[in-house]
Amino acid sequence: MDGIIVIKKEKGFTSHDVVAKLRGILHMKKIGHTGTLDPDAEGVLPVALGKGTRLVEFLTEKEKTYEAVLHLGVETDTQDMTGTVLQTKEVSVTEDEVRKAAASFLGKQMQIPPMYSALKVGGKKLYELAREGKEVERAPRPVCFYEIEVLDVSLPLVRMRVTCSKGTYIRTLCHDLGKKLSCGGAMESLLRTKSGDFTLAQSLTLAQVEMAVANGTIEESIIPVEEVLAAYPRICVIPAGDRLLANGNPLHEGLVSGNSRDKWVRMCTSEGAFVGIYQWKQNREQYFPVKMFI
């Protein structure tokens, strides 16, 4: 079972909990997730299995889409409603003001990570310092909001759809929106509906995975490694290149049938078996391995 299985993470589980439970359900050790979700958040969590774990670095770079509910008039230490309330304020903003404030965050932004996060400062996770009552300075990080669509305004609650770059904290967006509106804000709920090309519609709960294993149909839900990389052109070596390919060696253009010099390619054996991702390097006039999956 090598590839990606899309899990619908439920409330109460950490992303690490999901991986641990899957190891037991699938009787596999080599499993890793591709993008952390907070324990109270729900939704799409792509999980890599077997050789699919070599895909993690590709998948964590992808943009994500969320549906979030912002609770205006409240500030908490965790920037969501699970935290300790620091202050409350009356909410007197209009729907138009909410929409304009949300639109102002579109594009590239510098975001300060929350104290309650797994980022490390001085070798210690921020949430560990926060639990000790310590607050440390955090350097702003570049993020990008590609879409912020306000779906519903029923004050003090605002439901919105957000598509953003990796490493973005929706909790912090909610906090910053509340600050911009001068009434404070915290995240009420979060559902990730898309992670890269993986959607909520194709996701399975842990209970559904367990059932599929019992029914012997689990492999139908695993997306093969090559399918995950289908955006890259596919080329094959000629028989004389099979041995070099098997050893992960660079390949001269004469050893492949067809060519693509613009981006990465899926390199396959002369019989069509996928082996790995290669990239053409003009200065060397060869294809070089980027990541092997054999």
Contacts in CASP RR format, 6 or more apart in sequence:
PFRMAT RR
TARGET T0000
AUTHOR 0000-0000-0000
METHOD contacts of the structure
MODEL  1
MDGIIVIKKEKGFTSHDVVAKLRGILHMKKIGHTGTLDPDAEGVLPVALG
KGTRLVEFLTEKEKTYEAVLHLGVETDTQDMTGTVLQTKEVSVTEDEVRK
AAASFLGKQMQIPPMYSALKVGGKKLYELAREGKEVERAPRPVCFYEIEV
LDVSLPLVRMRVTCSKGTYIRTLCHDLGKKLSCGGAMESLLRTKSGDFTL
AQSLTLAQVEMAVANGTIEESIIPVEEVLAAYPRICVIPAGDRLLANGNP
LHEGLVSGNSRDKWVRMCTSEGAFVGIYQWKQNREQYFPVKMFI
1 26 0 8 1.000
1 28 0 8 1.000
1 49 0 8 1.000
1 50 0 8 1.000
1 218 0 8 1.000
1 219 0 8 1.000
1 222 0 8 1.000
2 49 0 8 1.000
2 50 0 8 1.000
2 51 0 8 1.000
2 52 0 8 1.000
2 222 0 8 1.000
2 224 0 8 1.000
2 225 0 8 1.000
2 293 0 8 1.000
3 48 0 8 1.000
3 49 0 8 1.000
3 50 0 8 1.000
3 51 0 8 1.000
3 52 0 8 1.000
3 55 0 8 1.000
3 222 0 8 1.000
3 223 0 8 1.000
3 224 0 8 1.000
3 225 0 8 1.000
3 228 0 8 1.000
4 34 0 8 1.000
4 46 0 8 1.000
4 47 0 8 1.000
4 48 0 8 1.000
4 49 0 8 1.000
4 52 0 8 1.000
4 55 0 8 1.000
4 59 0 8 1.000
4 198 0 8 1.000
4 222 0 8 1.000
4 223 0 8 1.000
4 225 0 8 1.000
4 228 0 8 1.000
5 22 0 8 1.000
5 46 0 8 1.000
5 47 0 8 1.000
5 49 0 8 1.000
5 204 0 8 1.000
5 209 0 8 1.000
5 221 0 8 1.000
5 222 0 8 1.000
5 223 0 8 1.000
6 44 0 8 1.000
6 45 0 8 1.000
6 46 0 8 1.000
6 47 0 8 1.000
6 198 0 8 1.000
6 199 0 8 1.000
6 202 0 8 1.000
6 203 0 8 1.000
6 204 0 8 1.000
6 221 0 8 1.000
6 223 0 8 1.000
7 18 0 8 1.000
7 22 0 8 1.000
7 44 0 8 1.000
7 45 0 8 1.000
7 46 0 8 1.000
7 47 0 8 1.000
7 203 0 8 1.000
7 204 0 8 1.000
7 205 0 8 1.000
7 206 0 8 1.000
7 209 0 8 1.000
8 42 0 8 1.000
8 43 0 8 1.000
8 44 0 8 1.000
8 45 0 8 1.000
8 200 0 8 1.000
8 203 0 8 1.000
8 204 0 8 1.000
8 205 0 8 1.000
9 15 0 8 1.000
9 18 0 8 1.000
9 37 0 8 1.000
9 41 0 8 1.000
9 42 0 8 1.000
9 43 0 8 1.000
9 44 0 8 1.000
9 45 0 8 1.000
9 192 0 8 1.000
10 42 0 8 1.000
10 205 0 8 1.000
10 206 0 8 1.000
11 39 0 8 1.000
11 40 0 8 1.000
11 41 0 8 1.000
11 42 0 8 1.000
12 39 0 8 1.000
12 40 0 8 1.000
13 21 0 8 1.000
13 39 0 8 1.000
13 206 0 8 1.000
14 36 0 8 1.000
14 39 0 8 1.000
15 33 0 8 1.000
15 35 0 8 1.000
15 36 0 8 1.000
15 37 0 8 1.000
15 45 0 8 1.000
16 33 0 8 1.000
18 33 0 8 1.000
18 45 0 8 1.000
18 47 0 8 1.000
18 206 0 8 1.000
19 31 0 8 1.000
19 32 0 8 1.000
19 33 0 8 1.000
19 47 0 8 1.000
21 206 0 8 1.000
22 28 0 8 1.000
22 31 0 8 1.000
22 47 0 8 1.000
22 206 0 8 1.000
22 209 0 8 1.000
23 29 0 8 1.000
23 31 0 8 1.000
25 206 0 8 1.000
25 209 0 8 1.000
25 210 0 8 1.000
25 213 0 8 1.000
26 49 0 8 1.000
26 209 0 8 1.000
26 213 0 8 1.000
26 218 0 8 1.000
28 49 0 8 1.000
28 50 0 8 1.000
30 49 0 8 1.000
30 50 0 8 1.000
30 53 0 8 1.000
31 47 0 8 1.000
31 48 0 8 1.000
31 49 0 8 1.000
31 50 0 8 1.000
31 53 0 8 1.000
32 47 0 8 1.000
32 48 0 8 1.000
32 49 0 8 1.000
32 53 0 8 1.000
32 56 0 8 1.000
33 45 0 8 1.000
33 46 0 8 1.000
33 47 0 8 1.000
33 48 0 8 1.000
33 56 0 8 1.000
34 45 0 8 1.000
34 46 0 8 1.000
34 47 0 8 1.000
34 48 0 8 1.000
34 55 0 8 1.000
34 56 0 8 1.000
34 59 0 8 1.000
34 60 0 8 1.000
34 195 0 8 1.000
35 45 0 8 1.000
35 46 0 8 1.000
35 59 0 8 1.000
35 60 0 8 1.000
35 166 0 8 1.000
35 195 0 8 1.000
36 118 0 8 1.000
37 43 0 8 1.000
37 45 0 8 1.000
37 190 0 8 1.000
37 192 0 8 1.000
38 80 0 8 1.000
38 171 0 8 1.000
38 190 0 8 1.000
40 80 0 8 1.000
40 82 0 8 1.000
40 189 0 8 1.000
40 190 0 8 1.000
41 190 0 8 1.000
41 191 0 8 1.000
41 192 0 8 1.000
42 189 0 8 1.000
42 190 0 8 1.000
42 191 0 8 1.000
42 192 0 8 1.000
43 191 0 8 1.000
43 192 0 8 1.000
43 193 0 8 1.000
43 200 0 8 1.000
43 203 0 8 1.000
44 192 0 8 1.000
44 193 0 8 1.000
44 194 0 8 1.000
44 195 0 8 1.000
44 198 0 8 1.000
44 199 0 8 1.000
44 200 0 8 1.000
44 203 0 8 1.000
45 192 0 8 1.000
45 195 0 8 1.000
45 203 0 8 1.000
46 59 0 8 1.000
46 195 0 8 1.000
46 198 0 8 1.000
48 54 0 8 1.000
48 55 0 8 1.000
48 56 0 8 1.000
48 59 0 8 1.000
49 222 0 8 1.000
51 225 0 8 1.000
51 293 0 8 1.000
52 225 0 8 1.000
52 228 0 8 1.000
52 293 0 8 1.000
54 225 0 8 1.000
54 291 0 8 1.000
54 292 0 8 1.000
54 293 0 8 1.000
55 225 0 8 1.000
55 228 0 8 1.000
55 229 0 8 1.000
58 229 0 8 1.000
58 291 0 8 1.000
59 195 0 8 1.000
59 196 0 8 1.000
59 228 0 8 1.000
60 166 0 8 1.000
61 166 0 8 1.000
62 166 0 8 1.000
62 195 0 8 1.000
62 196 0 8 1.000
62 197 0 8 1.000
63 146 0 8 1.000
63 163 0 8 1.000
63 164 0 8 1.000
63 165 0 8 1.000
63 166 0 8 1.000
63 196 0 8 1.000
64 163 0 8 1.000
64 164 0 8 1.000
64 166 0 8 1.000
64 168 0 8 1.000
64 192 0 8 1.000
64 194 0 8 1.000
64 195 0 8 1.000
64 196 0 8 1.000
65 147 0 8 1.000
65 161 0 8 1.000
65 162 0 8 1.000
65 163 0 8 1.000
65 192 0 8 1.000
65 193 0 8 1.000
65 194 0 8 1.000
65 195 0 8 1.000
66 161 0 8 1.000
66 162 0 8 1.000
66 163 0 8 1.000
66 164 0 8 1.000
66 170 0 8 1.000
66 190 0 8 1.000
66 191 0 8 1.000
66 192 0 8 1.000
66 193 0 8 1.000
67 151 0 8 1.000
67 159 0 8 1.000
67 160 0 8 1.000
67 161 0 8 1.000
67 162 0 8 1.000
67 190 0 8 1.000
67 191 0 8 1.000
67 193 0 8 1.000
68 159 0 8 1.000
68 160 0 8 1.000
68 162 0 8 1.000
68 170 0 8 1.000
68 173 0 8 1.000
68 174 0 8 1.000
68 187 0 8 1.000
68 188 0 8 1.000
68 189 0 8 1.000
68 190 0 8 1.000
68 191 0 8 1.000
69 157 0 8 1.000
69 158 0 8 1.000
69 159 0 8 1.000
69 160 0 8 1.000
69 187 0 8 1.000
69 188 0 8 1.000
69 189 0 8 1.000
69 190 0 8 1.000
70 157 0 8 1.000
70 158 0 8 1.000
70 159 0 8 1.000
70 160 0 8 1.000
70 174 0 8 1.000
70 177 0 8 1.000
70 178 0 8 1.000
70 185 0 8 1.000
70 186 0 8 1.000
70 187 0 8 1.000
70 188 0 8 1.000
71 81 0 8 1.000
71 156 0 8 1.000
71 157 0 8 1.000
71 174 0 8 1.000
71 185 0 8 1.000
71 186 0 8 1.000
71 187 0 8 1.000
71 188 0 8 1.000
72 91 0 8 1.000
72 93 0 8 1.000
72 98 0 8 1.000
72 155 0 8 1.000
72 156 0 8 1.000
72 157 0 8 1.000
72 158 0 8 1.000
72 178 0 8 1.000
72 181 0 8 1.000
72 183 0 8 1.000
72 184 0 8 1.000
72 185 0 8 1.000
73 88 0 8 1.000
73 89 0 8 1.000
73 90 0 8 1.000
73 91 0 8 1.000
73 156 0 8 1.000
73 178 0 8 1.000
73 183 0 8 1.000
73 184 0 8 1.000
73 185 0 8 1.000
74 81 0 8 1.000
74 85 0 8 1.000
74 87 0 8 1.000
74 88 0 8 1.000
74 156 0 8 1.000
74 184 0 8 1.000
74 185 0 8 1.000
74 186 0 8 1.000
75 85 0 8 1.000
75 86 0 8 1.000
75 87 0 8 1.000
75 88 0 8 1.000
75 175 0 8 1.000
75 184 0 8 1.000
75 185 0 8 1.000
75 186 0 8 1.000
76 82 0 8 1.000
76 83 0 8 1.000
76 84 0 8 1.000
76 85 0 8 1.000
76 86 0 8 1.000
76 186 0 8 1.000
77 83 0 8 1.000
77 84 0 8 1.000
77 86 0 8 1.000
77 115 0 8 1.000
77 116 0 8 1.000
77 130 0 8 1.000
78 84 0 8 1.000
78 114 0 8 1.000
78 116 0 8 1.000
78 171 0 8 1.000
78 186 0 8 1.000
79 114 0 8 1.000
79 116 0 8 1.000
79 169 0 8 1.000
79 171 0 8 1.000
79 172 0 8 1.000
79 174 0 8 1.000
79 175 0 8 1.000
79 186 0 8 1.000
79 187 0 8 1.000
80 171 0 8 1.000
80 174 0 8 1.000
80 186 0 8 1.000
80 187 0 8 1.000
80 188 0 8 1.000
80 190 0 8 1.000
81 186 0 8 1.000
81 187 0 8 1.000
81 188 0 8 1.000
83 116 0 8 1.000
83 186 0 8 1.000
87 184 0 8 1.000
89 182 0 8 1.000
89 183 0 8 1.000
89 184 0 8 1.000
90 183 0 8 1.000
91 155 0 8 1.000
91 156 0 8 1.000
91 183 0 8 1.000
92 183 0 8 1.000
93 155 0 8 1.000
93 181 0 8 1.000
93 183 0 8 1.000
95 153 0 8 1.000
95 155 0 8 1.000
97 181 0 8 1.000
98 150 0 8 1.000
98 153 0 8 1.000
98 158 0 8 1.000
98 181 0 8 1.000
99 150 0 8 1.000
99 153 0 8 1.000
101 177 0 8 1.000
101 178 0 8 1.000
101 180 0 8 1.000
101 181 0 8 1.000
102 148 0 8 1.000
102 150 0 8 1.000
102 158 0 8 1.000
102 160 0 8 1.000
102 177 0 8 1.000
103 148 0 8 1.000
104 180 0 8 1.000
105 145 0 8 1.000
105 148 0 8 1.000
105 173 0 8 1.000
105 176 0 8 1.000
105 177 0 8 1.000
106 145 0 8 1.000
106 146 0 8 1.000
106 147 0 8 1.000
106 148 0 8 1.000
107 144 0 8 1.000
107 145 0 8 1.000
107 146 0 8 1.000
108 142 0 8 1.000
108 143 0 8 1.000
108 144 0 8 1.000
109 142 0 8 1.000
109 143 0 8 1.000
109 144 0 8 1.000
109 145 0 8 1.000
110 140 0 8 1.000
110 141 0 8 1.000
110 142 0 8 1.000
110 143 0 8 1.000
111 140 0 8 1.000
111 141 0 8 1.000
111 142 0 8 1.000
111 143 0 8 1.000
111 168 0 8 1.000
111 169 0 8 1.000
111 172 0 8 1.000
111 173 0 8 1.000
111 176 0 8 1.000
112 138 0 8 1.000
112 139 0 8 1.000
112 140 0 8 1.000
112 141 0 8 1.000
112 172 0 8 1.000
113 119 0 8 1.000
113 126 0 8 1.000
113 138 0 8 1.000
113 141 0 8 1.000
113 169 0 8 1.000
113 172 0 8 1.000
114 126 0 8 1.000
114 169 0 8 1.000
114 171 0 8 1.000
114 172 0 8 1.000
114 175 0 8 1.000
115 126 0 8 1.000
115 127 0 8 1.000
115 129 0 8 1.000
115 130 0 8 1.000
115 135 0 8 1.000
115 136 0 8 1.000
115 138 0 8 1.000
116 126 0 8 1.000
116 127 0 8 1.000
116 130 0 8 1.000
117 125 0 8 1.000
117 126 0 8 1.000
117 127 0 8 1.000
117 169 0 8 1.000
118 125 0 8 1.000
118 126 0 8 1.000
118 127 0 8 1.000
119 125 0 8 1.000
119 126 0 8 1.000
119 138 0 8 1.000
120 126 0 8 1.000
121 129 0 8 1.000
121 136 0 8 1.000
121 138 0 8 1.000
126 136 0 8 1.000
126 138 0 8 1.000
129 135 0 8 1.000
129 136 0 8 1.000
141 167 0 8 1.000
143 164 0 8 1.000
143 165 0 8 1.000
143 167 0 8 1.000
143 168 0 8 1.000
144 164 0 8 1.000
144 165 0 8 1.000
144 168 0 8 1.000
145 162 0 8 1.000
145 163 0 8 1.000
145 164 0 8 1.000
145 165 0 8 1.000
145 168 0 8 1.000
145 173 0 8 1.000
146 163 0 8 1.000
146 164 0 8 1.000
146 165 0 8 1.000
147 161 0 8 1.000
147 162 0 8 1.000
147 163 0 8 1.000
148 160 0 8 1.000
148 161 0 8 1.000
148 162 0 8 1.000
148 173 0 8 1.000
149 160 0 8 1.000
149 161 0 8 1.000
149 162 0 8 1.000
150 158 0 8 1.000
150 159 0 8 1.000
150 160 0 8 1.000
151 159 0 8 1.000
151 160 0 8 1.000
151 161 0 8 1.000
152 158 0 8 1.000
152 159 0 8 1.000
153 159 0 8 1.000
157 188 0 8 1.000
158 177 0 8 1.000
161 193 0 8 1.000
162 170 0 8 1.000
162 173 0 8 1.000
163 194 0 8 1.000
164 170 0 8 1.000
164 173 0 8 1.000
170 187 0 8 1.000
170 190 0 8 1.000
171 186 0 8 1.000
171 187 0 8 1.000
171 190 0 8 1.000
174 185 0 8 1.000
174 186 0 8 1.000
174 187 0 8 1.000
175 184 0 8 1.000
175 185 0 8 1.000
175 186 0 8 1.000
175 187 0 8 1.000
177 185 0 8 1.000
178 184 0 8 1.000
178 185 0 8 1.000
179 185 0 8 1.000
191 200 0 8 1.000
192 200 0 8 1.000
193 199 0 8 1.000
193 200 0 8 1.000
194 200 0 8 1.000
197 228 0 8 1.000
204 212 0 8 1.000
204 221 0 8 1.000
209 218 0 8 1.000
209 221 0 8 1.000
212 218 0 8 1.000
212 220 0 8 1.000
212 221 0 8 1.000
225 274 0 8 1.000
225 293 0 8 1.000
226 266 0 8 1.000
226 274 0 8 1.000
229 266 0 8 1.000
229 277 0 8 1.000
230 266 0 8 1.000
232 263 0 8 1.000
232 264 0 8 1.000
232 265 0 8 1.000
232 266 0 8 1.000
232 277 0 8 1.000
233 260 0 8 1.000
233 263 0 8 1.000
233 265 0 8 1.000
233 266 0 8 1.000
234 265 0 8 1.000
234 266 0 8 1.000
234 268 0 8 1.000
234 274 0 8 1.000
235 256 0 8 1.000
235 257 0 8 1.000
235 258 0 8 1.000
235 259 0 8 1.000
235 260 0 8 1.000
235 265 0 8 1.000
235 266 0 8 1.000
235 267 0 8 1.000
235 268 0 8 1.000
236 256 0 8 1.000
236 257 0 8 1.000
236 267 0 8 1.000
236 268 0 8 1.000
236 269 0 8 1.000
236 270 0 8 1.000
236 272 0 8 1.000
237 244 0 8 1.000
237 245 0 8 1.000
237 251 0 8 1.000
237 255 0 8 1.000
237 256 0 8 1.000
237 257 0 8 1.000
237 267 0 8 1.000
237 268 0 8 1.000
237 269 0 8 1.000
237 270 0 8 1.000
238 254 0 8 1.000
238 255 0 8 1.000
238 256 0 8 1.000
238 257 0 8 1.000
238 270 0 8 1.000
239 270 0 8 1.000
240 255 0 8 1.000
241 251 0 8 1.000
241 255 0 8 1.000
241 270 0 8 1.000
242 269 0 8 1.000
242 270 0 8 1.000
244 250 0 8 1.000
244 251 0 8 1.000
244 255 0 8 1.000
245 251 0 8 1.000
245 267 0 8 1.000
245 269 0 8 1.000
245 275 0 8 1.000
246 269 0 8 1.000
246 275 0 8 1.000
246 294 0 8 1.000
248 275 0 8 1.000
248 289 0 8 1.000
248 292 0 8 1.000
249 289 0 8 1.000
250 284 0 8 1.000
250 286 0 8 1.000
250 287 0 8 1.000
250 288 0 8 1.000
250 289 0 8 1.000
251 267 0 8 1.000
251 278 0 8 1.000
251 286 0 8 1.000
251 287 0 8 1.000
252 285 0 8 1.000
252 286 0 8 1.000
252 287 0 8 1.000
253 259 0 8 1.000
253 285 0 8 1.000
253 286 0 8 1.000
253 287 0 8 1.000
256 267 0 8 1.000
256 287 0 8 1.000
259 280 0 8 1.000
260 280 0 8 1.000
261 280 0 8 1.000
261 282 0 8 1.000
263 279 0 8 1.000
264 277 0 8 1.000
264 278 0 8 1.000
264 279 0 8 1.000
264 290 0 8 1.000
265 277 0 8 1.000
265 278 0 8 1.000
265 279 0 8 1.000
265 280 0 8 1.000
265 287 0 8 1.000
266 274 0 8 1.000
266 276 0 8 1.000
266 277 0 8 1.000
267 274 0 8 1.000
267 275 0 8 1.000
267 276 0 8 1.000
267 277 0 8 1.000
267 278 0 8 1.000
267 287 0 8 1.000
267 289 0 8 1.000
268 274 0 8 1.000
268 275 0 8 1.000
269 275 0 8 1.000
274 293 0 8 1.000
275 292 0 8 1.000
275 293 0 8 1.000
275 294 0 8 1.000
276 289 0 8 1.000
276 290 0 8 1.000
276 291 0 8 1.000
276 292 0 8 1.000
276 293 0 8 1.000
276 294 0 8 1.000
277 289 0 8 1.000
277 290 0 8 1.000
277 291 0 8 1.000
277 293 0 8 1.000
278 287 0 8 1.000
278 288 0 8 1.000
278 289 0 8 1.000
278 290 0 8 1.000
279 287 0 8 1.000
279 288 0 8 1.000
279 290 0 8 1.000
280 286 0 8 1.000
280 287 0 8 1.000
280 288 0 8 1.000
281 287 0 8 1.000
281 288 0 8 1.000
END
